[in-house]
Amino acid sequence: MLDRAGLHIAMLGTLFLLLPSACSQMNKDSSMPKAPIADRRDHVAEHHGIAITDPYHWLKDESYPTVDDEDVLEYLRQENSYFEKFIEPISPLVDRIFEELKGRLDKEDASVPVKDGKFVYQSKYETNKQYRVHMRWPVATAGEDLLGADPEKVRILIDENELAGKSDYFSLGSFAVSPDDELLAYSTDHDGSERYKLRIKYVDSDELLSEEIENVTGSVVWADDGKSFLYVTLDENLRPNRVLHHILGSDPADDRVVYEEHDGGFFVGISRTTSRKFALLSTGDHVTSEIRIVELNDLSQEPRVVSPRKKDHYYQVDHRLESLLILTNDTHKNSRLATTAENAIGPEHWETVLEASDERYITQMQALQDRVVVGAREEGLDQILFSNDEGKFVRVQFSEQAYSAGFHYSREENPTHLRIAYSSLVTPRQVFDYSFDSGERIVRKTQRIPSGYSSELYSTERRWATSHDGVRIPISIAYRNDTPLDGSAPLYLGGYGAYGISEDPYFSTSRLSLLDRGFVFAIAHIRGGSEMGYQWYESGKLGKRTNTFLDFISVARYLIDEKFTSEGRIAISGGSAGGTLMGVVTNDEPALWGAVVSHVPFVDVLNTMLDATLPLTPIEWPEWGNPILDKKAFEYIRSYSPYDQIKAQDYPPMLVTAGLNDPRVTYWEPAKYVAKLRSLKTDDNLLVLRTQMGAGHSGVSGRYDSLRETAETYGFILTVMGIKD
């Protein structure tokens, strides 16, 4: 491989764009075998007096989460075979991109060591291994900067590669060391269903205890004595609903239920406070929360409710110095910080320590012994603040126009430094320790790119597009300096726009394979996320959902008007709820896009929101609306639901992915979507569906397998857009 920093200095001399007529031919799948055609089977359901026909309803296996309907499996296999027929002739291109991606990967990438009590912990990859190895060593053997350790003292806690074995999929849910440092509880998922199995072992001997606890979420919180712990199980609809207390050596069937949630729209989770005095039992949906605390020195106590659930009241809790710290939106959408004594925890006792603001949206916090750390957003960018000795909040400064920054939660109560991760679209990830007292920054790690990288070859910008209603939408943009900005360049545009999740402008080595081929890269920070505050989220949900889609289209048109690209030269990509976005804008403005990639797309919105038995449906109603009870919500969702709005028209080339074991976006949504598209679209453009038969929502799990999947995606985009490597 050539050094990437020195490659393509004369970009235009090595990039070849096919003529429009050739591009048209490349978009067509006439050289492909005949595409699979799914059966149409009668199915009619009536809601609010309206009959909904769905000839592809049969692709939903009625025995789900078991999928054993042979008709369904055969159709998915045929689609996978069709995808492979597409990939086969472009495999040299895919292989070339894959090697590029691997060349930028640090084969022995390791986390920055972190001290926790008597030990220092670290996780790392070993050369050519798919998964991480987690280890620790005694503090006494480490150097002052925590980077040195006596190899004889290093103990392997978990080798994910060994646990994964020959499984097609593997995920380590979490692992937790007991307070006496002797035991390790860990959980594993081997099929992507997010139903984990929990085991416990001795750290020094690797001897497993007899307990095997199935059907758990993965989280564990140990009691102070290290002889018992809390964990969470799933109900028959795969919803986390119960917190149980397990005593080592006892039968898990006899475990005491500490808390059970009976509202199917609220999911349960557990954690512990920074002080390690309390376990936090949280239940809630996307906009409402309720938290209980129980002391870890006596898990037999009845948990205490901090603030009883109230619609749209969302709060977080931590603990320090005999006080609770609460992040709450009770007085302002953008939230305030409050504190109260641990023996007077009700809202009537809360005293503000950081006021809410129209300009600053507080998203997270941690209560340390001597100070409070806050994560926030202002003008669409990450902000980090902390309280000083006078109780005033100090901001950590960053210099670039657009960036991504966040603080690591400290494992200890009273650190002298705050660990921060920072990157931008053109700046590789850096981890540094920020001194609370002096502001000194000690760099602990800079992302290593073995094949080479020079940030001077690239530029990043922050622009603003005006949407349909006059609202300005931020855009993060990156490109090589030698890319022509005259409308001729292809452009890759990403977006999400749901659940208040922000799409941050972080660094990606994979993205370089597009930038070095002359692509402009852009992120549309559309409503539905929370880049511009909580109101940004509210302006893109429920009855305002279509703002999200119109924002995205407005961003695309702005980028065309500003000569970053041109119509039909834009590749767009989104996953999950971002796949909803892809489906809507493709239905509404198909001519804008040169390629569409929808990963595990939530495209059958109406039918899913009408099915209360699905794992996520009840918890999603505050986000999308409840079409079962509300006819207005039914009609509104139906008006944009991508599956329902497919029509007889030309569509751009499309790649759609699915996971057979996906509990979040069930496999039949993308399968039905592709089947209906095939029956109605009026063009010959390529449409392929790939279903991972042994994975879930996140796709393949190994780091090299994931890179191969990315290479195939890029190969698809380059091929259908007529860009010759």
C-alpha positions in Angstrom: 0.0 0.0 0.0 1.1 3.5 -0.7 1.3 6.0 2.1 -2.1 7.6 2.2 -0.6 11.0 3.1 1.3 11.0 -0.2 -1.4 9.4 -2.4 -3.4 11.4 -4.9 -1.5 14.7 -4.6 -2.7 15.3 -8.1 -6.2 14.1 -7.5 -7.7 14.9 -10.8 -5.1 13.0 -12.6 -6.1 9.7 -11.0 -9.8 10.0 -10.6 -12.0 9.0 -13.6 -15.7 9.8 -13.8 -17.8 8.0 -16.3 -19.8 9.9 -18.9 -23.5 10.3 -18.0 -24.6 7.7 -20.5 -22.1 5.2 -19.0 -23.3 6.1 -15.5 -26.9 5.2 -16.6 -25.7 1.8 -17.8 -23.9 1.2 -14.6 -27.0 2.0 -12.6 -29.0 -0.7 -14.4 -28.9 -4.3 -13.3 -29.5 -5.7 -16.8 -26.3 -7.7 -16.5 -27.5 -9.2 -13.3 -29.7 -12.3 -13.1 -33.4 -11.8 -12.6 -34.1 -10.3 -9.3 -36.1 -12.3 -6.7 -39.8 -11.6 -6.8 -41.7 -12.2 -3.6 -45.2 -13.7 -3.6 -48.1 -11.4 -3.1 -50.6 -12.9 -0.6 -53.8 -11.4 0.5 -53.8 -9.7 3.8 -56.1 -6.9 4.9 -56.3 -5.2 8.3 -58.8 -2.5 9.3 -57.9 0.5 11.6 -60.1 3.5 12.3 -62.4 2.3 9.5 -59.6 2.3 7.0 -58.6 -1.0 5.2 -54.9 -1.5 4.8 -53.8 -4.1 2.3 -50.4 -5.7 2.8 -49.5 -8.4 0.3 -46.1 -8.9 1.9 -47.3 -9.4 5.4 -46.5 -13.1 5.2 -42.7 -12.2 5.4 -43.3 -11.7 9.1 -42.7 -15.1 10.7 -45.5 -15.6 13.2 -43.3 -17.6 15.4 -40.8 -14.6 15.8 -38.4 -14.3 17.6 -37.9 -17.8 16.2 -37.7 -17.6 12.4 -38.3 -21.0 10.9 -40.9 -20.4 8.2 -39.2 -22.0 5.2 -41.0 -19.7 2.7 -39.6 -16.7 4.5 -36.1 -18.1 4.8 -36.0 -19.1 1.2 -36.9 -15.6 0.0 -34.2 -14.1 2.2 -31.7 -16.6 0.8 -32.7 -15.7 -2.7 -32.1 -12.0 -2.0 -28.7 -12.8 -0.4 -27.8 -14.8 -3.5 -28.8 -11.9 -5.7 -26.7 -9.5 -3.6 -23.7 -11.9 -4.0 -24.2 -11.9 -7.8 -23.8 -8.1 -7.6 -20.7 -8.2 -5.4 -18.9 -10.9 -7.3 -17.9 -8.9 -10.4 -16.9 -5.9 -8.3 -14.9 -8.0 -5.8 -11.6 -6.5 -7.0 -12.8 -3.0 -6.1 -14.2 -4.3 -2.7 -11.0 -6.0 -2.0 -9.0 -2.9 -2.8 -11.2 -0.7 -0.5 -11.0 -3.4 2.2 -7.2 -3.4 2.1 -7.3 0.4 2.3 -9.5 0.2 5.4 -7.3 -2.4 7.0 -4.2 -0.4 6.3 -5.5 2.5 8.3 -6.4 0.2 11.3 -4.1 0.0 14.2 -3.8 -3.8 14.5 -3.0 -3.6 18.2 -5.2 -0.7 19.1 -5.5 -0.3 22.9 -7.6 1.9 25.2 -5.9 4.4 27.5 -5.3 2.6 30.8 -7.5 3.7 33.7 -7.0 3.3 37.4 -9.8 1.9 39.5 -9.0 1.2 43.1 -6.0 -1.2 43.4 -5.8 -2.0 39.7 -5.3 -0.4 36.3 -7.6 -1.6 33.5 -7.1 -1.7 29.8 -8.6 -3.3 26.7 -6.8 -3.9 23.4 -6.9 -5.7 20.1 -4.2 -8.2 19.2 -2.9 -8.5 15.6 -5.5 -10.0 13.2 -8.0 -10.7 16.0 -11.6 -9.7 15.6 -12.4 -8.8 19.2 -10.8 -7.2 22.3 -8.9 -8.6 25.2 -9.6 -7.0 28.6 -6.9 -7.0 31.3 -5.7 -5.4 34.5 -2.6 -5.1 36.6 -1.8 -3.8 40.1 -1.4 -0.1 40.5 2.0 -0.6 42.2 3.5 -2.0 39.0 2.5 0.9 36.8 4.3 4.1 36.0 3.0 7.4 37.1 1.3 7.9 33.7 -0.4 4.5 34.0 1.1 3.4 30.7 3.7 1.0 32.1 3.1 -2.4 33.7 5.1 -5.4 34.7 4.1 -8.1 32.2 4.3 -10.7 34.9 1.6 -8.9 36.8 -0.9 -8.5 33.9 -4.0 -10.6 34.3 -6.4 -11.3 31.4 -9.9 -10.8 32.5 -11.8 -11.5 29.3 -10.6 -12.6 25.9 -13.6 -11.9 23.7 -12.0 -13.9 20.9 -12.0 -17.1 23.0 -15.6 -16.4 24.1 -16.7 -15.8 20.5 -15.2 -19.1 19.3 -16.6 -19.9 15.8 -19.8 -17.9 16.3 -20.8 -15.7 13.4 -21.7 -13.0 15.8 -20.5 -12.1 19.3 -21.1 -9.3 21.7 -19.8 -8.8 25.2 -22.7 -7.1 27.0 -20.7 -5.8 30.0 -18.4 -7.1 32.7 -18.2 -6.1 36.3 -15.5 -6.9 38.9 -16.7 -7.4 42.5 -15.7 -4.9 45.2 -13.2 -7.3 46.6 -11.6 -7.6 43.1 -11.9 -11.4 43.2 -14.9 -12.2 41.0 -16.0 -11.1 37.5 -19.5 -11.1 36.2 -19.9 -11.0 32.4 -22.5 -11.5 29.8 -22.5 -12.7 26.2 -24.7 -12.6 23.1 -24.0 -15.0 20.2 -26.7 -14.2 17.7 -27.4 -10.5 17.9 -30.8 -10.9 19.6 -29.6 -8.8 22.6 -30.6 -11.6 25.0 -27.5 -12.2 27.0 -26.3 -15.1 29.2 -24.6 -14.1 32.5 -21.7 -16.0 34.0 -19.5 -15.4 37.0 -15.8 -16.5 37.4 -12.9 -16.1 39.7 -10.4 -13.6 38.3 -7.2 -15.3 39.3 -8.1 -18.9 38.4 -10.7 -18.4 35.6 -12.9 -21.0 37.5 -16.5 -20.5 36.6 -19.2 -20.6 39.2 -22.1 -22.9 38.6 -24.6 -20.1 37.9 -25.8 -19.5 34.4 -28.5 -16.8 34.1 -30.2 -16.6 30.8 -32.3 -13.8 29.1 -30.6 -10.8 30.7 -29.7 -7.4 29.4 -26.1 -7.7 30.4 -25.8 -5.1 33.2 -24.6 -6.0 36.7 -24.2 -4.0 39.9 -22.5 -5.7 42.8 -23.4 -5.4 46.4 -20.7 -4.0 48.7 -19.9 -7.4 50.2 -19.2 -8.9 46.8 -21.5 -11.9 47.6 -24.5 -10.8 45.5 -25.5 -8.5 42.7 -28.4 -6.9 40.8 -29.3 -7.8 37.2 -32.1 -7.2 34.7 -34.2 -9.7 32.8 -36.4 -9.5 29.7 -40.1 -10.4 29.5 -41.7 -12.5 26.8 -41.7 -9.5 24.4 -38.0 -9.0 24.9 -38.5 -5.9 27.0 -36.2 -5.3 30.1 -38.7 -5.2 32.9 -37.4 -6.8 36.1 -34.5 -6.1 38.5 -33.5 -9.2 40.4 -31.1 -9.8 43.3 -28.9 -12.9 43.0 -26.9 -14.3 45.9 -23.9 -16.4 44.9 -24.3 -20.1 45.2 -28.1 -19.9 45.1 -30.5 -21.1 42.4 -31.2 -18.1 40.0 -34.8 -19.4 39.9 -35.1 -18.3 43.5 -33.8 -14.8 43.0 -35.7 -12.0 44.6 -37.5 -9.5 42.4 -36.3 -6.1 43.6 -38.4 -4.1 41.1 -40.8 -5.0 38.3 -42.1 -2.6 35.6 -45.6 -3.4 34.5 -45.9 -0.7 31.8 -44.7 -2.2 28.5 -43.7 1.3 27.4 -41.1 1.7 30.1 -37.7 -0.2 30.0 -35.7 -0.9 33.1 -31.9 -0.4 33.6 -29.4 -0.4 36.4 -26.2 1.4 37.3 -24.4 2.7 40.3 -23.5 6.2 41.5 -19.9 7.5 41.2 -19.7 7.3 45.0 -20.6 3.6 44.8 -23.0 4.1 47.7 -26.2 3.5 45.7 -27.5 1.4 43.0 -29.8 3.2 40.5 -32.9 1.4 39.3 -34.1 3.4 36.3 -37.2 2.9 34.3 -38.6 5.1 31.5 -39.1 5.8 27.8 -37.5 8.4 25.5 -39.0 11.4 27.4 -40.1 10.2 30.8 -38.0 8.6 33.6 -38.3 7.4 37.1 -35.3 6.4 39.3 -35.1 4.5 42.5 -32.1 4.3 44.8 -31.0 1.4 47.1 -27.9 1.3 49.2 -25.3 -1.2 48.1 -24.5 -2.2 51.7 -28.0 -3.6 52.1 -29.8 -4.7 49.0 -32.7 -6.1 51.1 -33.9 -2.5 51.6 -36.9 -1.2 49.7 -35.7 1.1 46.9 -36.7 4.7 47.3 -38.2 6.7 44.4 -36.3 10.0 43.8 -39.2 11.6 41.8 -42.3 9.7 40.8 -42.9 9.5 37.1 -44.6 12.4 35.4 -45.2 12.6 31.7 -42.3 14.3 29.9 -40.2 14.7 33.1 -36.8 13.2 32.3 -34.0 13.2 34.9 -30.6 11.6 35.8 -29.2 11.0 39.3 -25.7 10.7 40.8 -24.3 11.0 44.3 -21.5 12.7 46.2 -20.8 13.9 49.8 -24.1 12.7 51.2 -26.0 14.5 48.5 -27.8 13.6 45.3 -27.1 15.5 42.1 -30.0 15.6 39.7 -30.1 16.6 36.0 -33.7 17.5 35.4 -35.9 19.2 32.8 -38.6 20.0 35.3 -38.4 23.8 34.8 -36.9 24.1 31.3 -36.6 21.8 28.3 -32.8 22.3 28.2 -32.5 21.1 31.8 -30.9 22.4 35.0 -28.6 20.8 37.6 -30.0 20.5 41.2 -28.8 19.0 44.4 -30.5 17.6 47.6 -29.5 15.7 50.7 -29.6 12.0 50.3 -32.1 11.7 53.2 -34.5 14.3 51.6 -34.6 13.3 48.0 -38.0 14.5 46.8 -38.3 17.3 44.2 -39.6 19.7 46.7 -36.1 19.7 48.2 -34.1 20.2 45.0 -31.8 23.3 44.9 -30.4 24.6 41.6 -26.6 24.6 41.2 -26.5 25.3 37.4 -29.4 27.2 35.8 -31.2 26.1 32.7 -30.6 28.1 29.6 -32.2 28.8 26.2 -28.7 28.6 24.6 -27.2 25.6 26.4 -28.8 22.1 26.5 -27.3 20.0 29.3 -27.2 16.3 28.3 -25.1 14.5 30.9 -23.3 15.0 34.2 -21.1 13.2 36.8 -20.8 14.0 40.5 -17.2 13.9 41.7 -16.2 14.4 45.3 -14.8 17.9 44.8 -16.6 19.1 41.6 -19.3 18.4 39.0 -18.7 17.7 35.4 -21.3 18.5 32.7 -21.7 17.6 29.0 -23.8 20.1 27.0 -24.6 21.4 23.5 -24.5 24.9 22.3 -25.0 26.0 18.7 -24.9 22.4 17.6 -21.5 21.6 19.2 -20.4 19.6 22.2 -19.4 21.5 25.3 -17.7 20.3 28.5 -17.9 22.3 31.7 -16.9 21.6 35.3 -17.3 23.4 38.6 -14.2 25.0 40.2 -13.3 25.5 43.8 -15.7 28.5 44.0 -18.5 26.5 42.6 -18.5 28.4 39.3 -18.6 26.4 36.0 -15.5 26.5 33.7 -15.7 25.7 30.0 -13.1 23.5 28.3 -12.2 25.3 25.0 -11.9 23.8 21.6 -10.6 25.5 18.5 -12.1 23.9 15.3 -15.3 25.1 13.7 -16.9 21.6 13.9 -15.8 18.8 16.2 -16.9 16.0 18.5 -15.8 16.0 22.2 -16.9 14.2 25.3 -15.6 13.3 28.8 -15.0 9.8 30.1 -16.9 9.0 33.3 -14.4 8.7 36.0 -14.3 5.4 37.8 -13.0 7.1 41.0 -14.6 9.7 43.1 -11.9 12.4 43.3 -9.6 12.5 40.2 -7.2 15.4 39.6 -7.8 15.3 35.8 -10.8 15.0 33.5 -10.3 12.5 30.6 -11.6 13.8 27.3 -11.9 12.4 23.8 -11.8 14.8 20.9 -11.9 14.5 17.1 -13.3 16.3 14.0 -14.0 15.4 10.5 -10.3 15.9 9.7 -8.6 15.5 13.1 -7.9 11.9 14.3 -9.2 11.0 17.7 -7.2 12.2 20.6 -7.6 11.3 24.3 -6.1 13.7 26.8 -6.2 14.4 30.6 -7.3 17.9 31.4 -6.1 19.3 34.8 -8.9 20.7 36.8 -6.5 23.1 38.6 -4.2 24.3 35.8 -6.0 23.5 32.6 -2.9 21.6 31.3 -3.7 19.0 28.7 -1.7 15.7 28.9 -2.2 13.7 25.7 -2.6 10.1 26.5 -3.3 8.7 23.0 -3.5 10.0 19.5 -5.2 7.7 16.9 -2.6 5.9 14.9 -3.1 5.4 11.2 -0.4 3.0 10.0 -0.8 3.7 6.3 -0.3 7.4 6.9 -2.5 10.5 7.2 -1.9 14.2 6.8 -4.7 16.5 8.0 -3.3 19.3 5.9 -4.6 17.6 2.7 -8.2 18.1 4.0 -10.6 20.9 4.9 -13.7 21.0 7.1 -16.4 23.6 7.1 -19.6 24.4 9.0 -22.5 25.7 6.9 -26.2 26.5 7.4 -29.1 25.6 5.1 -32.5 27.2 5.3 -35.3 24.7 5.6 -38.9 25.0 4.3 -40.1 27.0 7.3 -37.1 29.4 7.5 -35.2 27.4 10.2 -31.5 27.3 9.7 -30.0 23.7 9.7 -26.3 23.2 10.5 -24.2 21.1 8.1 -20.7 19.7 8.8 -18.6 19.3 5.6 -15.2 17.8 4.8 -13.3 17.3 1.5 -9.8 17.0 0.1 -8.3 20.3 -0.8 -7.9 19.2 -4.4 -11.5 18.3 -4.8 -13.2 20.7 -7.3 -16.1 22.6 -5.7 -17.7 23.5 -8.9 -20.7 21.1 -8.8 -18.9 18.2 -10.4 -17.9 16.3 -7.3 -19.9 13.4 -5.9 -21.1 13.9 -2.3 -21.9 11.5 0.5 -24.6 12.9 2.8 -25.5 11.3 6.1 -28.3 12.0 8.6 -30.4 10.5 11.4 -32.9 12.9 13.1 -34.7 10.9 15.8 -34.7 10.3 19.6 -32.7 13.5 20.3 -29.6 11.7 19.1 -27.0 14.0 17.7 -24.9 13.2 14.6 -21.5 14.5 15.6 -18.7 15.4 13.2 -16.1 12.8 14.4 -13.1 11.4 12.6 -13.4 8.2 10.6 -10.5 6.4 8.8 -13.1 4.6 6.6 -14.4 7.9 5.3 -11.0 8.6 3.7 -11.7 6.0 1.0 -14.4 8.3 -0.2 -12.7 11.6 0.3 -9.6 10.3 -1.5 -11.8 9.5 -4.5 -13.1 13.0 -4.8 -16.2 12.8 -2.6 -17.4 15.7 -0.5 -18.6 14.4 2.9 -21.5 16.1 4.7 -23.6 15.5 7.8 -27.1 17.1 7.9 -27.8 18.0 11.6 -31.6 17.9 11.1 -34.4 18.3 13.5 -35.3 15.2 15.5 -31.8 15.2 16.9 -30.8 17.5 19.7 -27.8 19.3 18.2 -29.5 22.7 18.8 -31.2 21.9 22.1 -34.1 19.9 23.3 -36.5 22.0 21.2 -34.6 20.7 18.1 -35.6 17.2 19.1 -39.2 18.2 19.8 -39.4 19.9 16.4 -38.8 16.6 14.6 -41.0 14.1 16.4 -44.6 13.1 16.6 -46.7 15.5 14.6 -43.6 17.4 13.5 -41.8 14.4 12.1 -41.9 15.6 8.5 -39.6 18.6 9.5 -36.8 16.0 9.7 -37.3 14.9 6.1 -37.7 18.4 4.7 -34.6 19.6 6.5 -32.6 16.8 4.9 -33.8 17.7 1.4 -33.2 21.4 2.1 -29.6 20.6 3.1 -29.1 18.6 -0.1 -30.5 21.4 -2.3 -28.2 23.9 -0.4 -25.2 21.8 -1.2 -26.2 21.7 -4.8 -26.7 25.4 -4.9 -23.4 26.1 -3.3 -21.6 23.9 -5.9 -20.5 21.2 -3.6 -22.2 18.7 -5.9 -25.1 18.4 -8.3 -28.5 16.7 -8.6 -28.1 12.9 -9.0 -24.5 13.0 -7.7 -25.4 12.5 -4.0 -25.1 9.2 -2.2 -27.1 9.2 1.0 -26.9 6.8 3.9 -28.8 6.2 7.2 -29.6 3.4 9.5 -32.5 2.3 11.8 -34.5 5.6 12.2 -32.0 7.1 9.8 -33.4 4.5 7.4 -36.8 6.0 7.9 -35.2 9.2 6.6 -33.7 7.4 3.6 -37.1 5.9 2.7 -39.0 9.1 2.9 -36.6 11.3 1.0 -36.2 8.6 -1.7 -40.0 8.4 -2.1 -40.3 12.2 -2.2 -37.3 13.3 -4.2 -35.8 10.3 -6.0 -34.0 12.3 -8.7 -31.8 14.0 -6.1 -29.9 10.9 -5.2 -27.3 8.9 -7.1 -27.2 6.0 -4.5 -29.2 5.2 -1.4 -27.9 2.9 1.5 -30.4 2.0 4.1 -29.0 -0.1 7.0 -31.6 -2.0 9.1 -34.1 0.7 8.1 -37.2 1.4 10.1 -39.4 1.7 7.1 -42.7 -0.1 8.0 -43.5 2.5 10.6 -47.3 2.3 10.5 -47.6 -1.5 10.8 -44.9 -1.6 13.5 -46.6 1.1 15.6 -49.8 -0.8 15.3 -48.3 -4.0 16.7 -48.1 -3.6 20.5 -46.6 -7.1 20.9 -43.3 -6.1 19.2 -40.4 -5.5 21.6 -40.0 -1.7 21.0 -43.5 -0.6 19.9 -44.9 0.7 23.3 -41.7 2.6 24.2 -41.7 4.2 20.7 -45.2 5.7 20.9 -43.9 8.9 22.6 -41.5 9.3 19.7 -43.8 8.5 16.7 -47.3 8.5 18.0 -49.8 5.8 18.9 -51.9 5.0 15.8 -53.8 2.3 17.7 -55.6 4.9 19.9 -55.2 8.1 17.9 -56.7 8.3 14.4 -54.8 11.6 13.7 -51.5 9.8 14.5 -52.5 6.9 12.3 -53.2 9.2 9.4 -50.0 11.3 9.9 -47.7 8.2 10.2 -49.4 6.7 7.1 -48.7 9.9 5.2 -44.9 9.5 5.4 -44.3 5.8 6.3 -41.8 4.7 3.6 -43.4 1.3 3.1 -46.9 2.7 2.7 -45.8 5.5 0.4 -43.9 3.5 -2.2 -45.3 4.4 -5.6 -44.9 3.6 -9.3 -41.9 5.9 -10.2 -38.2 5.7 -10.9 -36.1 5.1 -7.9 -32.3 5.5 -7.5 -30.0 2.5 -7.0 -30.5 1.2 -3.5 -28.7 -1.1 -1.0 -30.8 -2.3 1.9 -29.5 -4.4 4.9 -31.2 -6.4 7.6 -30.4 -8.7 10.6 -32.4 -11.8 11.0 -32.2 -11.6 14.8 -32.7 -7.9 15.1 -35.1 -7.0 18.0 -35.1 -3.3 17.2 -35.9 -3.2 13.5 -37.3 -6.7 12.7 -35.9 -8.3 9.6 -39.3 -8.3 7.8 -39.4 -4.5 7.6 -36.5 -4.2 5.1 -37.6 -7.4 3.4 -41.1 -6.2 2.8 -39.8 -2.8 1.8 -37.6 -4.3 -0.9 -40.3 -6.7 -2.1 -42.8 -3.8 -2.6 -40.2 -1.6 -4.3 -39.5 -4.4 -6.8 -43.1 -4.7 -7.7 -43.8 -0.9 -8.2 -40.6 0.9 -9.3 -40.5 1.8 -13.0 -36.7 1.9 -13.5 -34.0 -0.7 -14.0 -31.7 0.7 -11.3 -30.0 -1.8 -9.0 -31.9 -2.8 -5.8 -30.3 -5.3 -3.5 -31.1 -6.6 0.0 -28.6 -8.3 2.2 -29.8 -10.0 5.4 -27.2 -11.1 7.9 -28.6 -14.5 9.0 -26.7 -14.7 12.2 -26.7 -11.1 13.4 -28.9 -8.4 14.8 -29.3 -4.6 14.7 -25.6 -3.7 14.6 -24.7 -6.0 11.7 -21.6 -8.2 11.8 -19.6 -8.0 15.0 -15.9 -8.6 14.3 -13.8 -5.5 13.5 -12.5 -7.0 10.2 -15.9 -8.4 9.2 -17.3 -4.9 9.9 -14.7 -3.3 7.6 -15.5 -5.8 4.8 -19.2 -4.8 5.1 -18.1 -1.1 4.8 -16.0 -1.9 1.8 -19.0 -3.6 0.1 -21.1 -0.5 0.8 -18.5 1.8 -0.7 -18.2 -0.6 -3.6 -21.9 -0.4 -4.2 -21.9 3.4 -4.1 -18.9 3.8 -6.5 -20.3 1.3 -8.9 -23.8 2.6 -9.2 -22.7 6.2 -9.4 -20.3 5.3 -12.2 -17.1 6.3 -10.4 -14.2 4.3 -11.6 -11.5 3.6 -9.0 
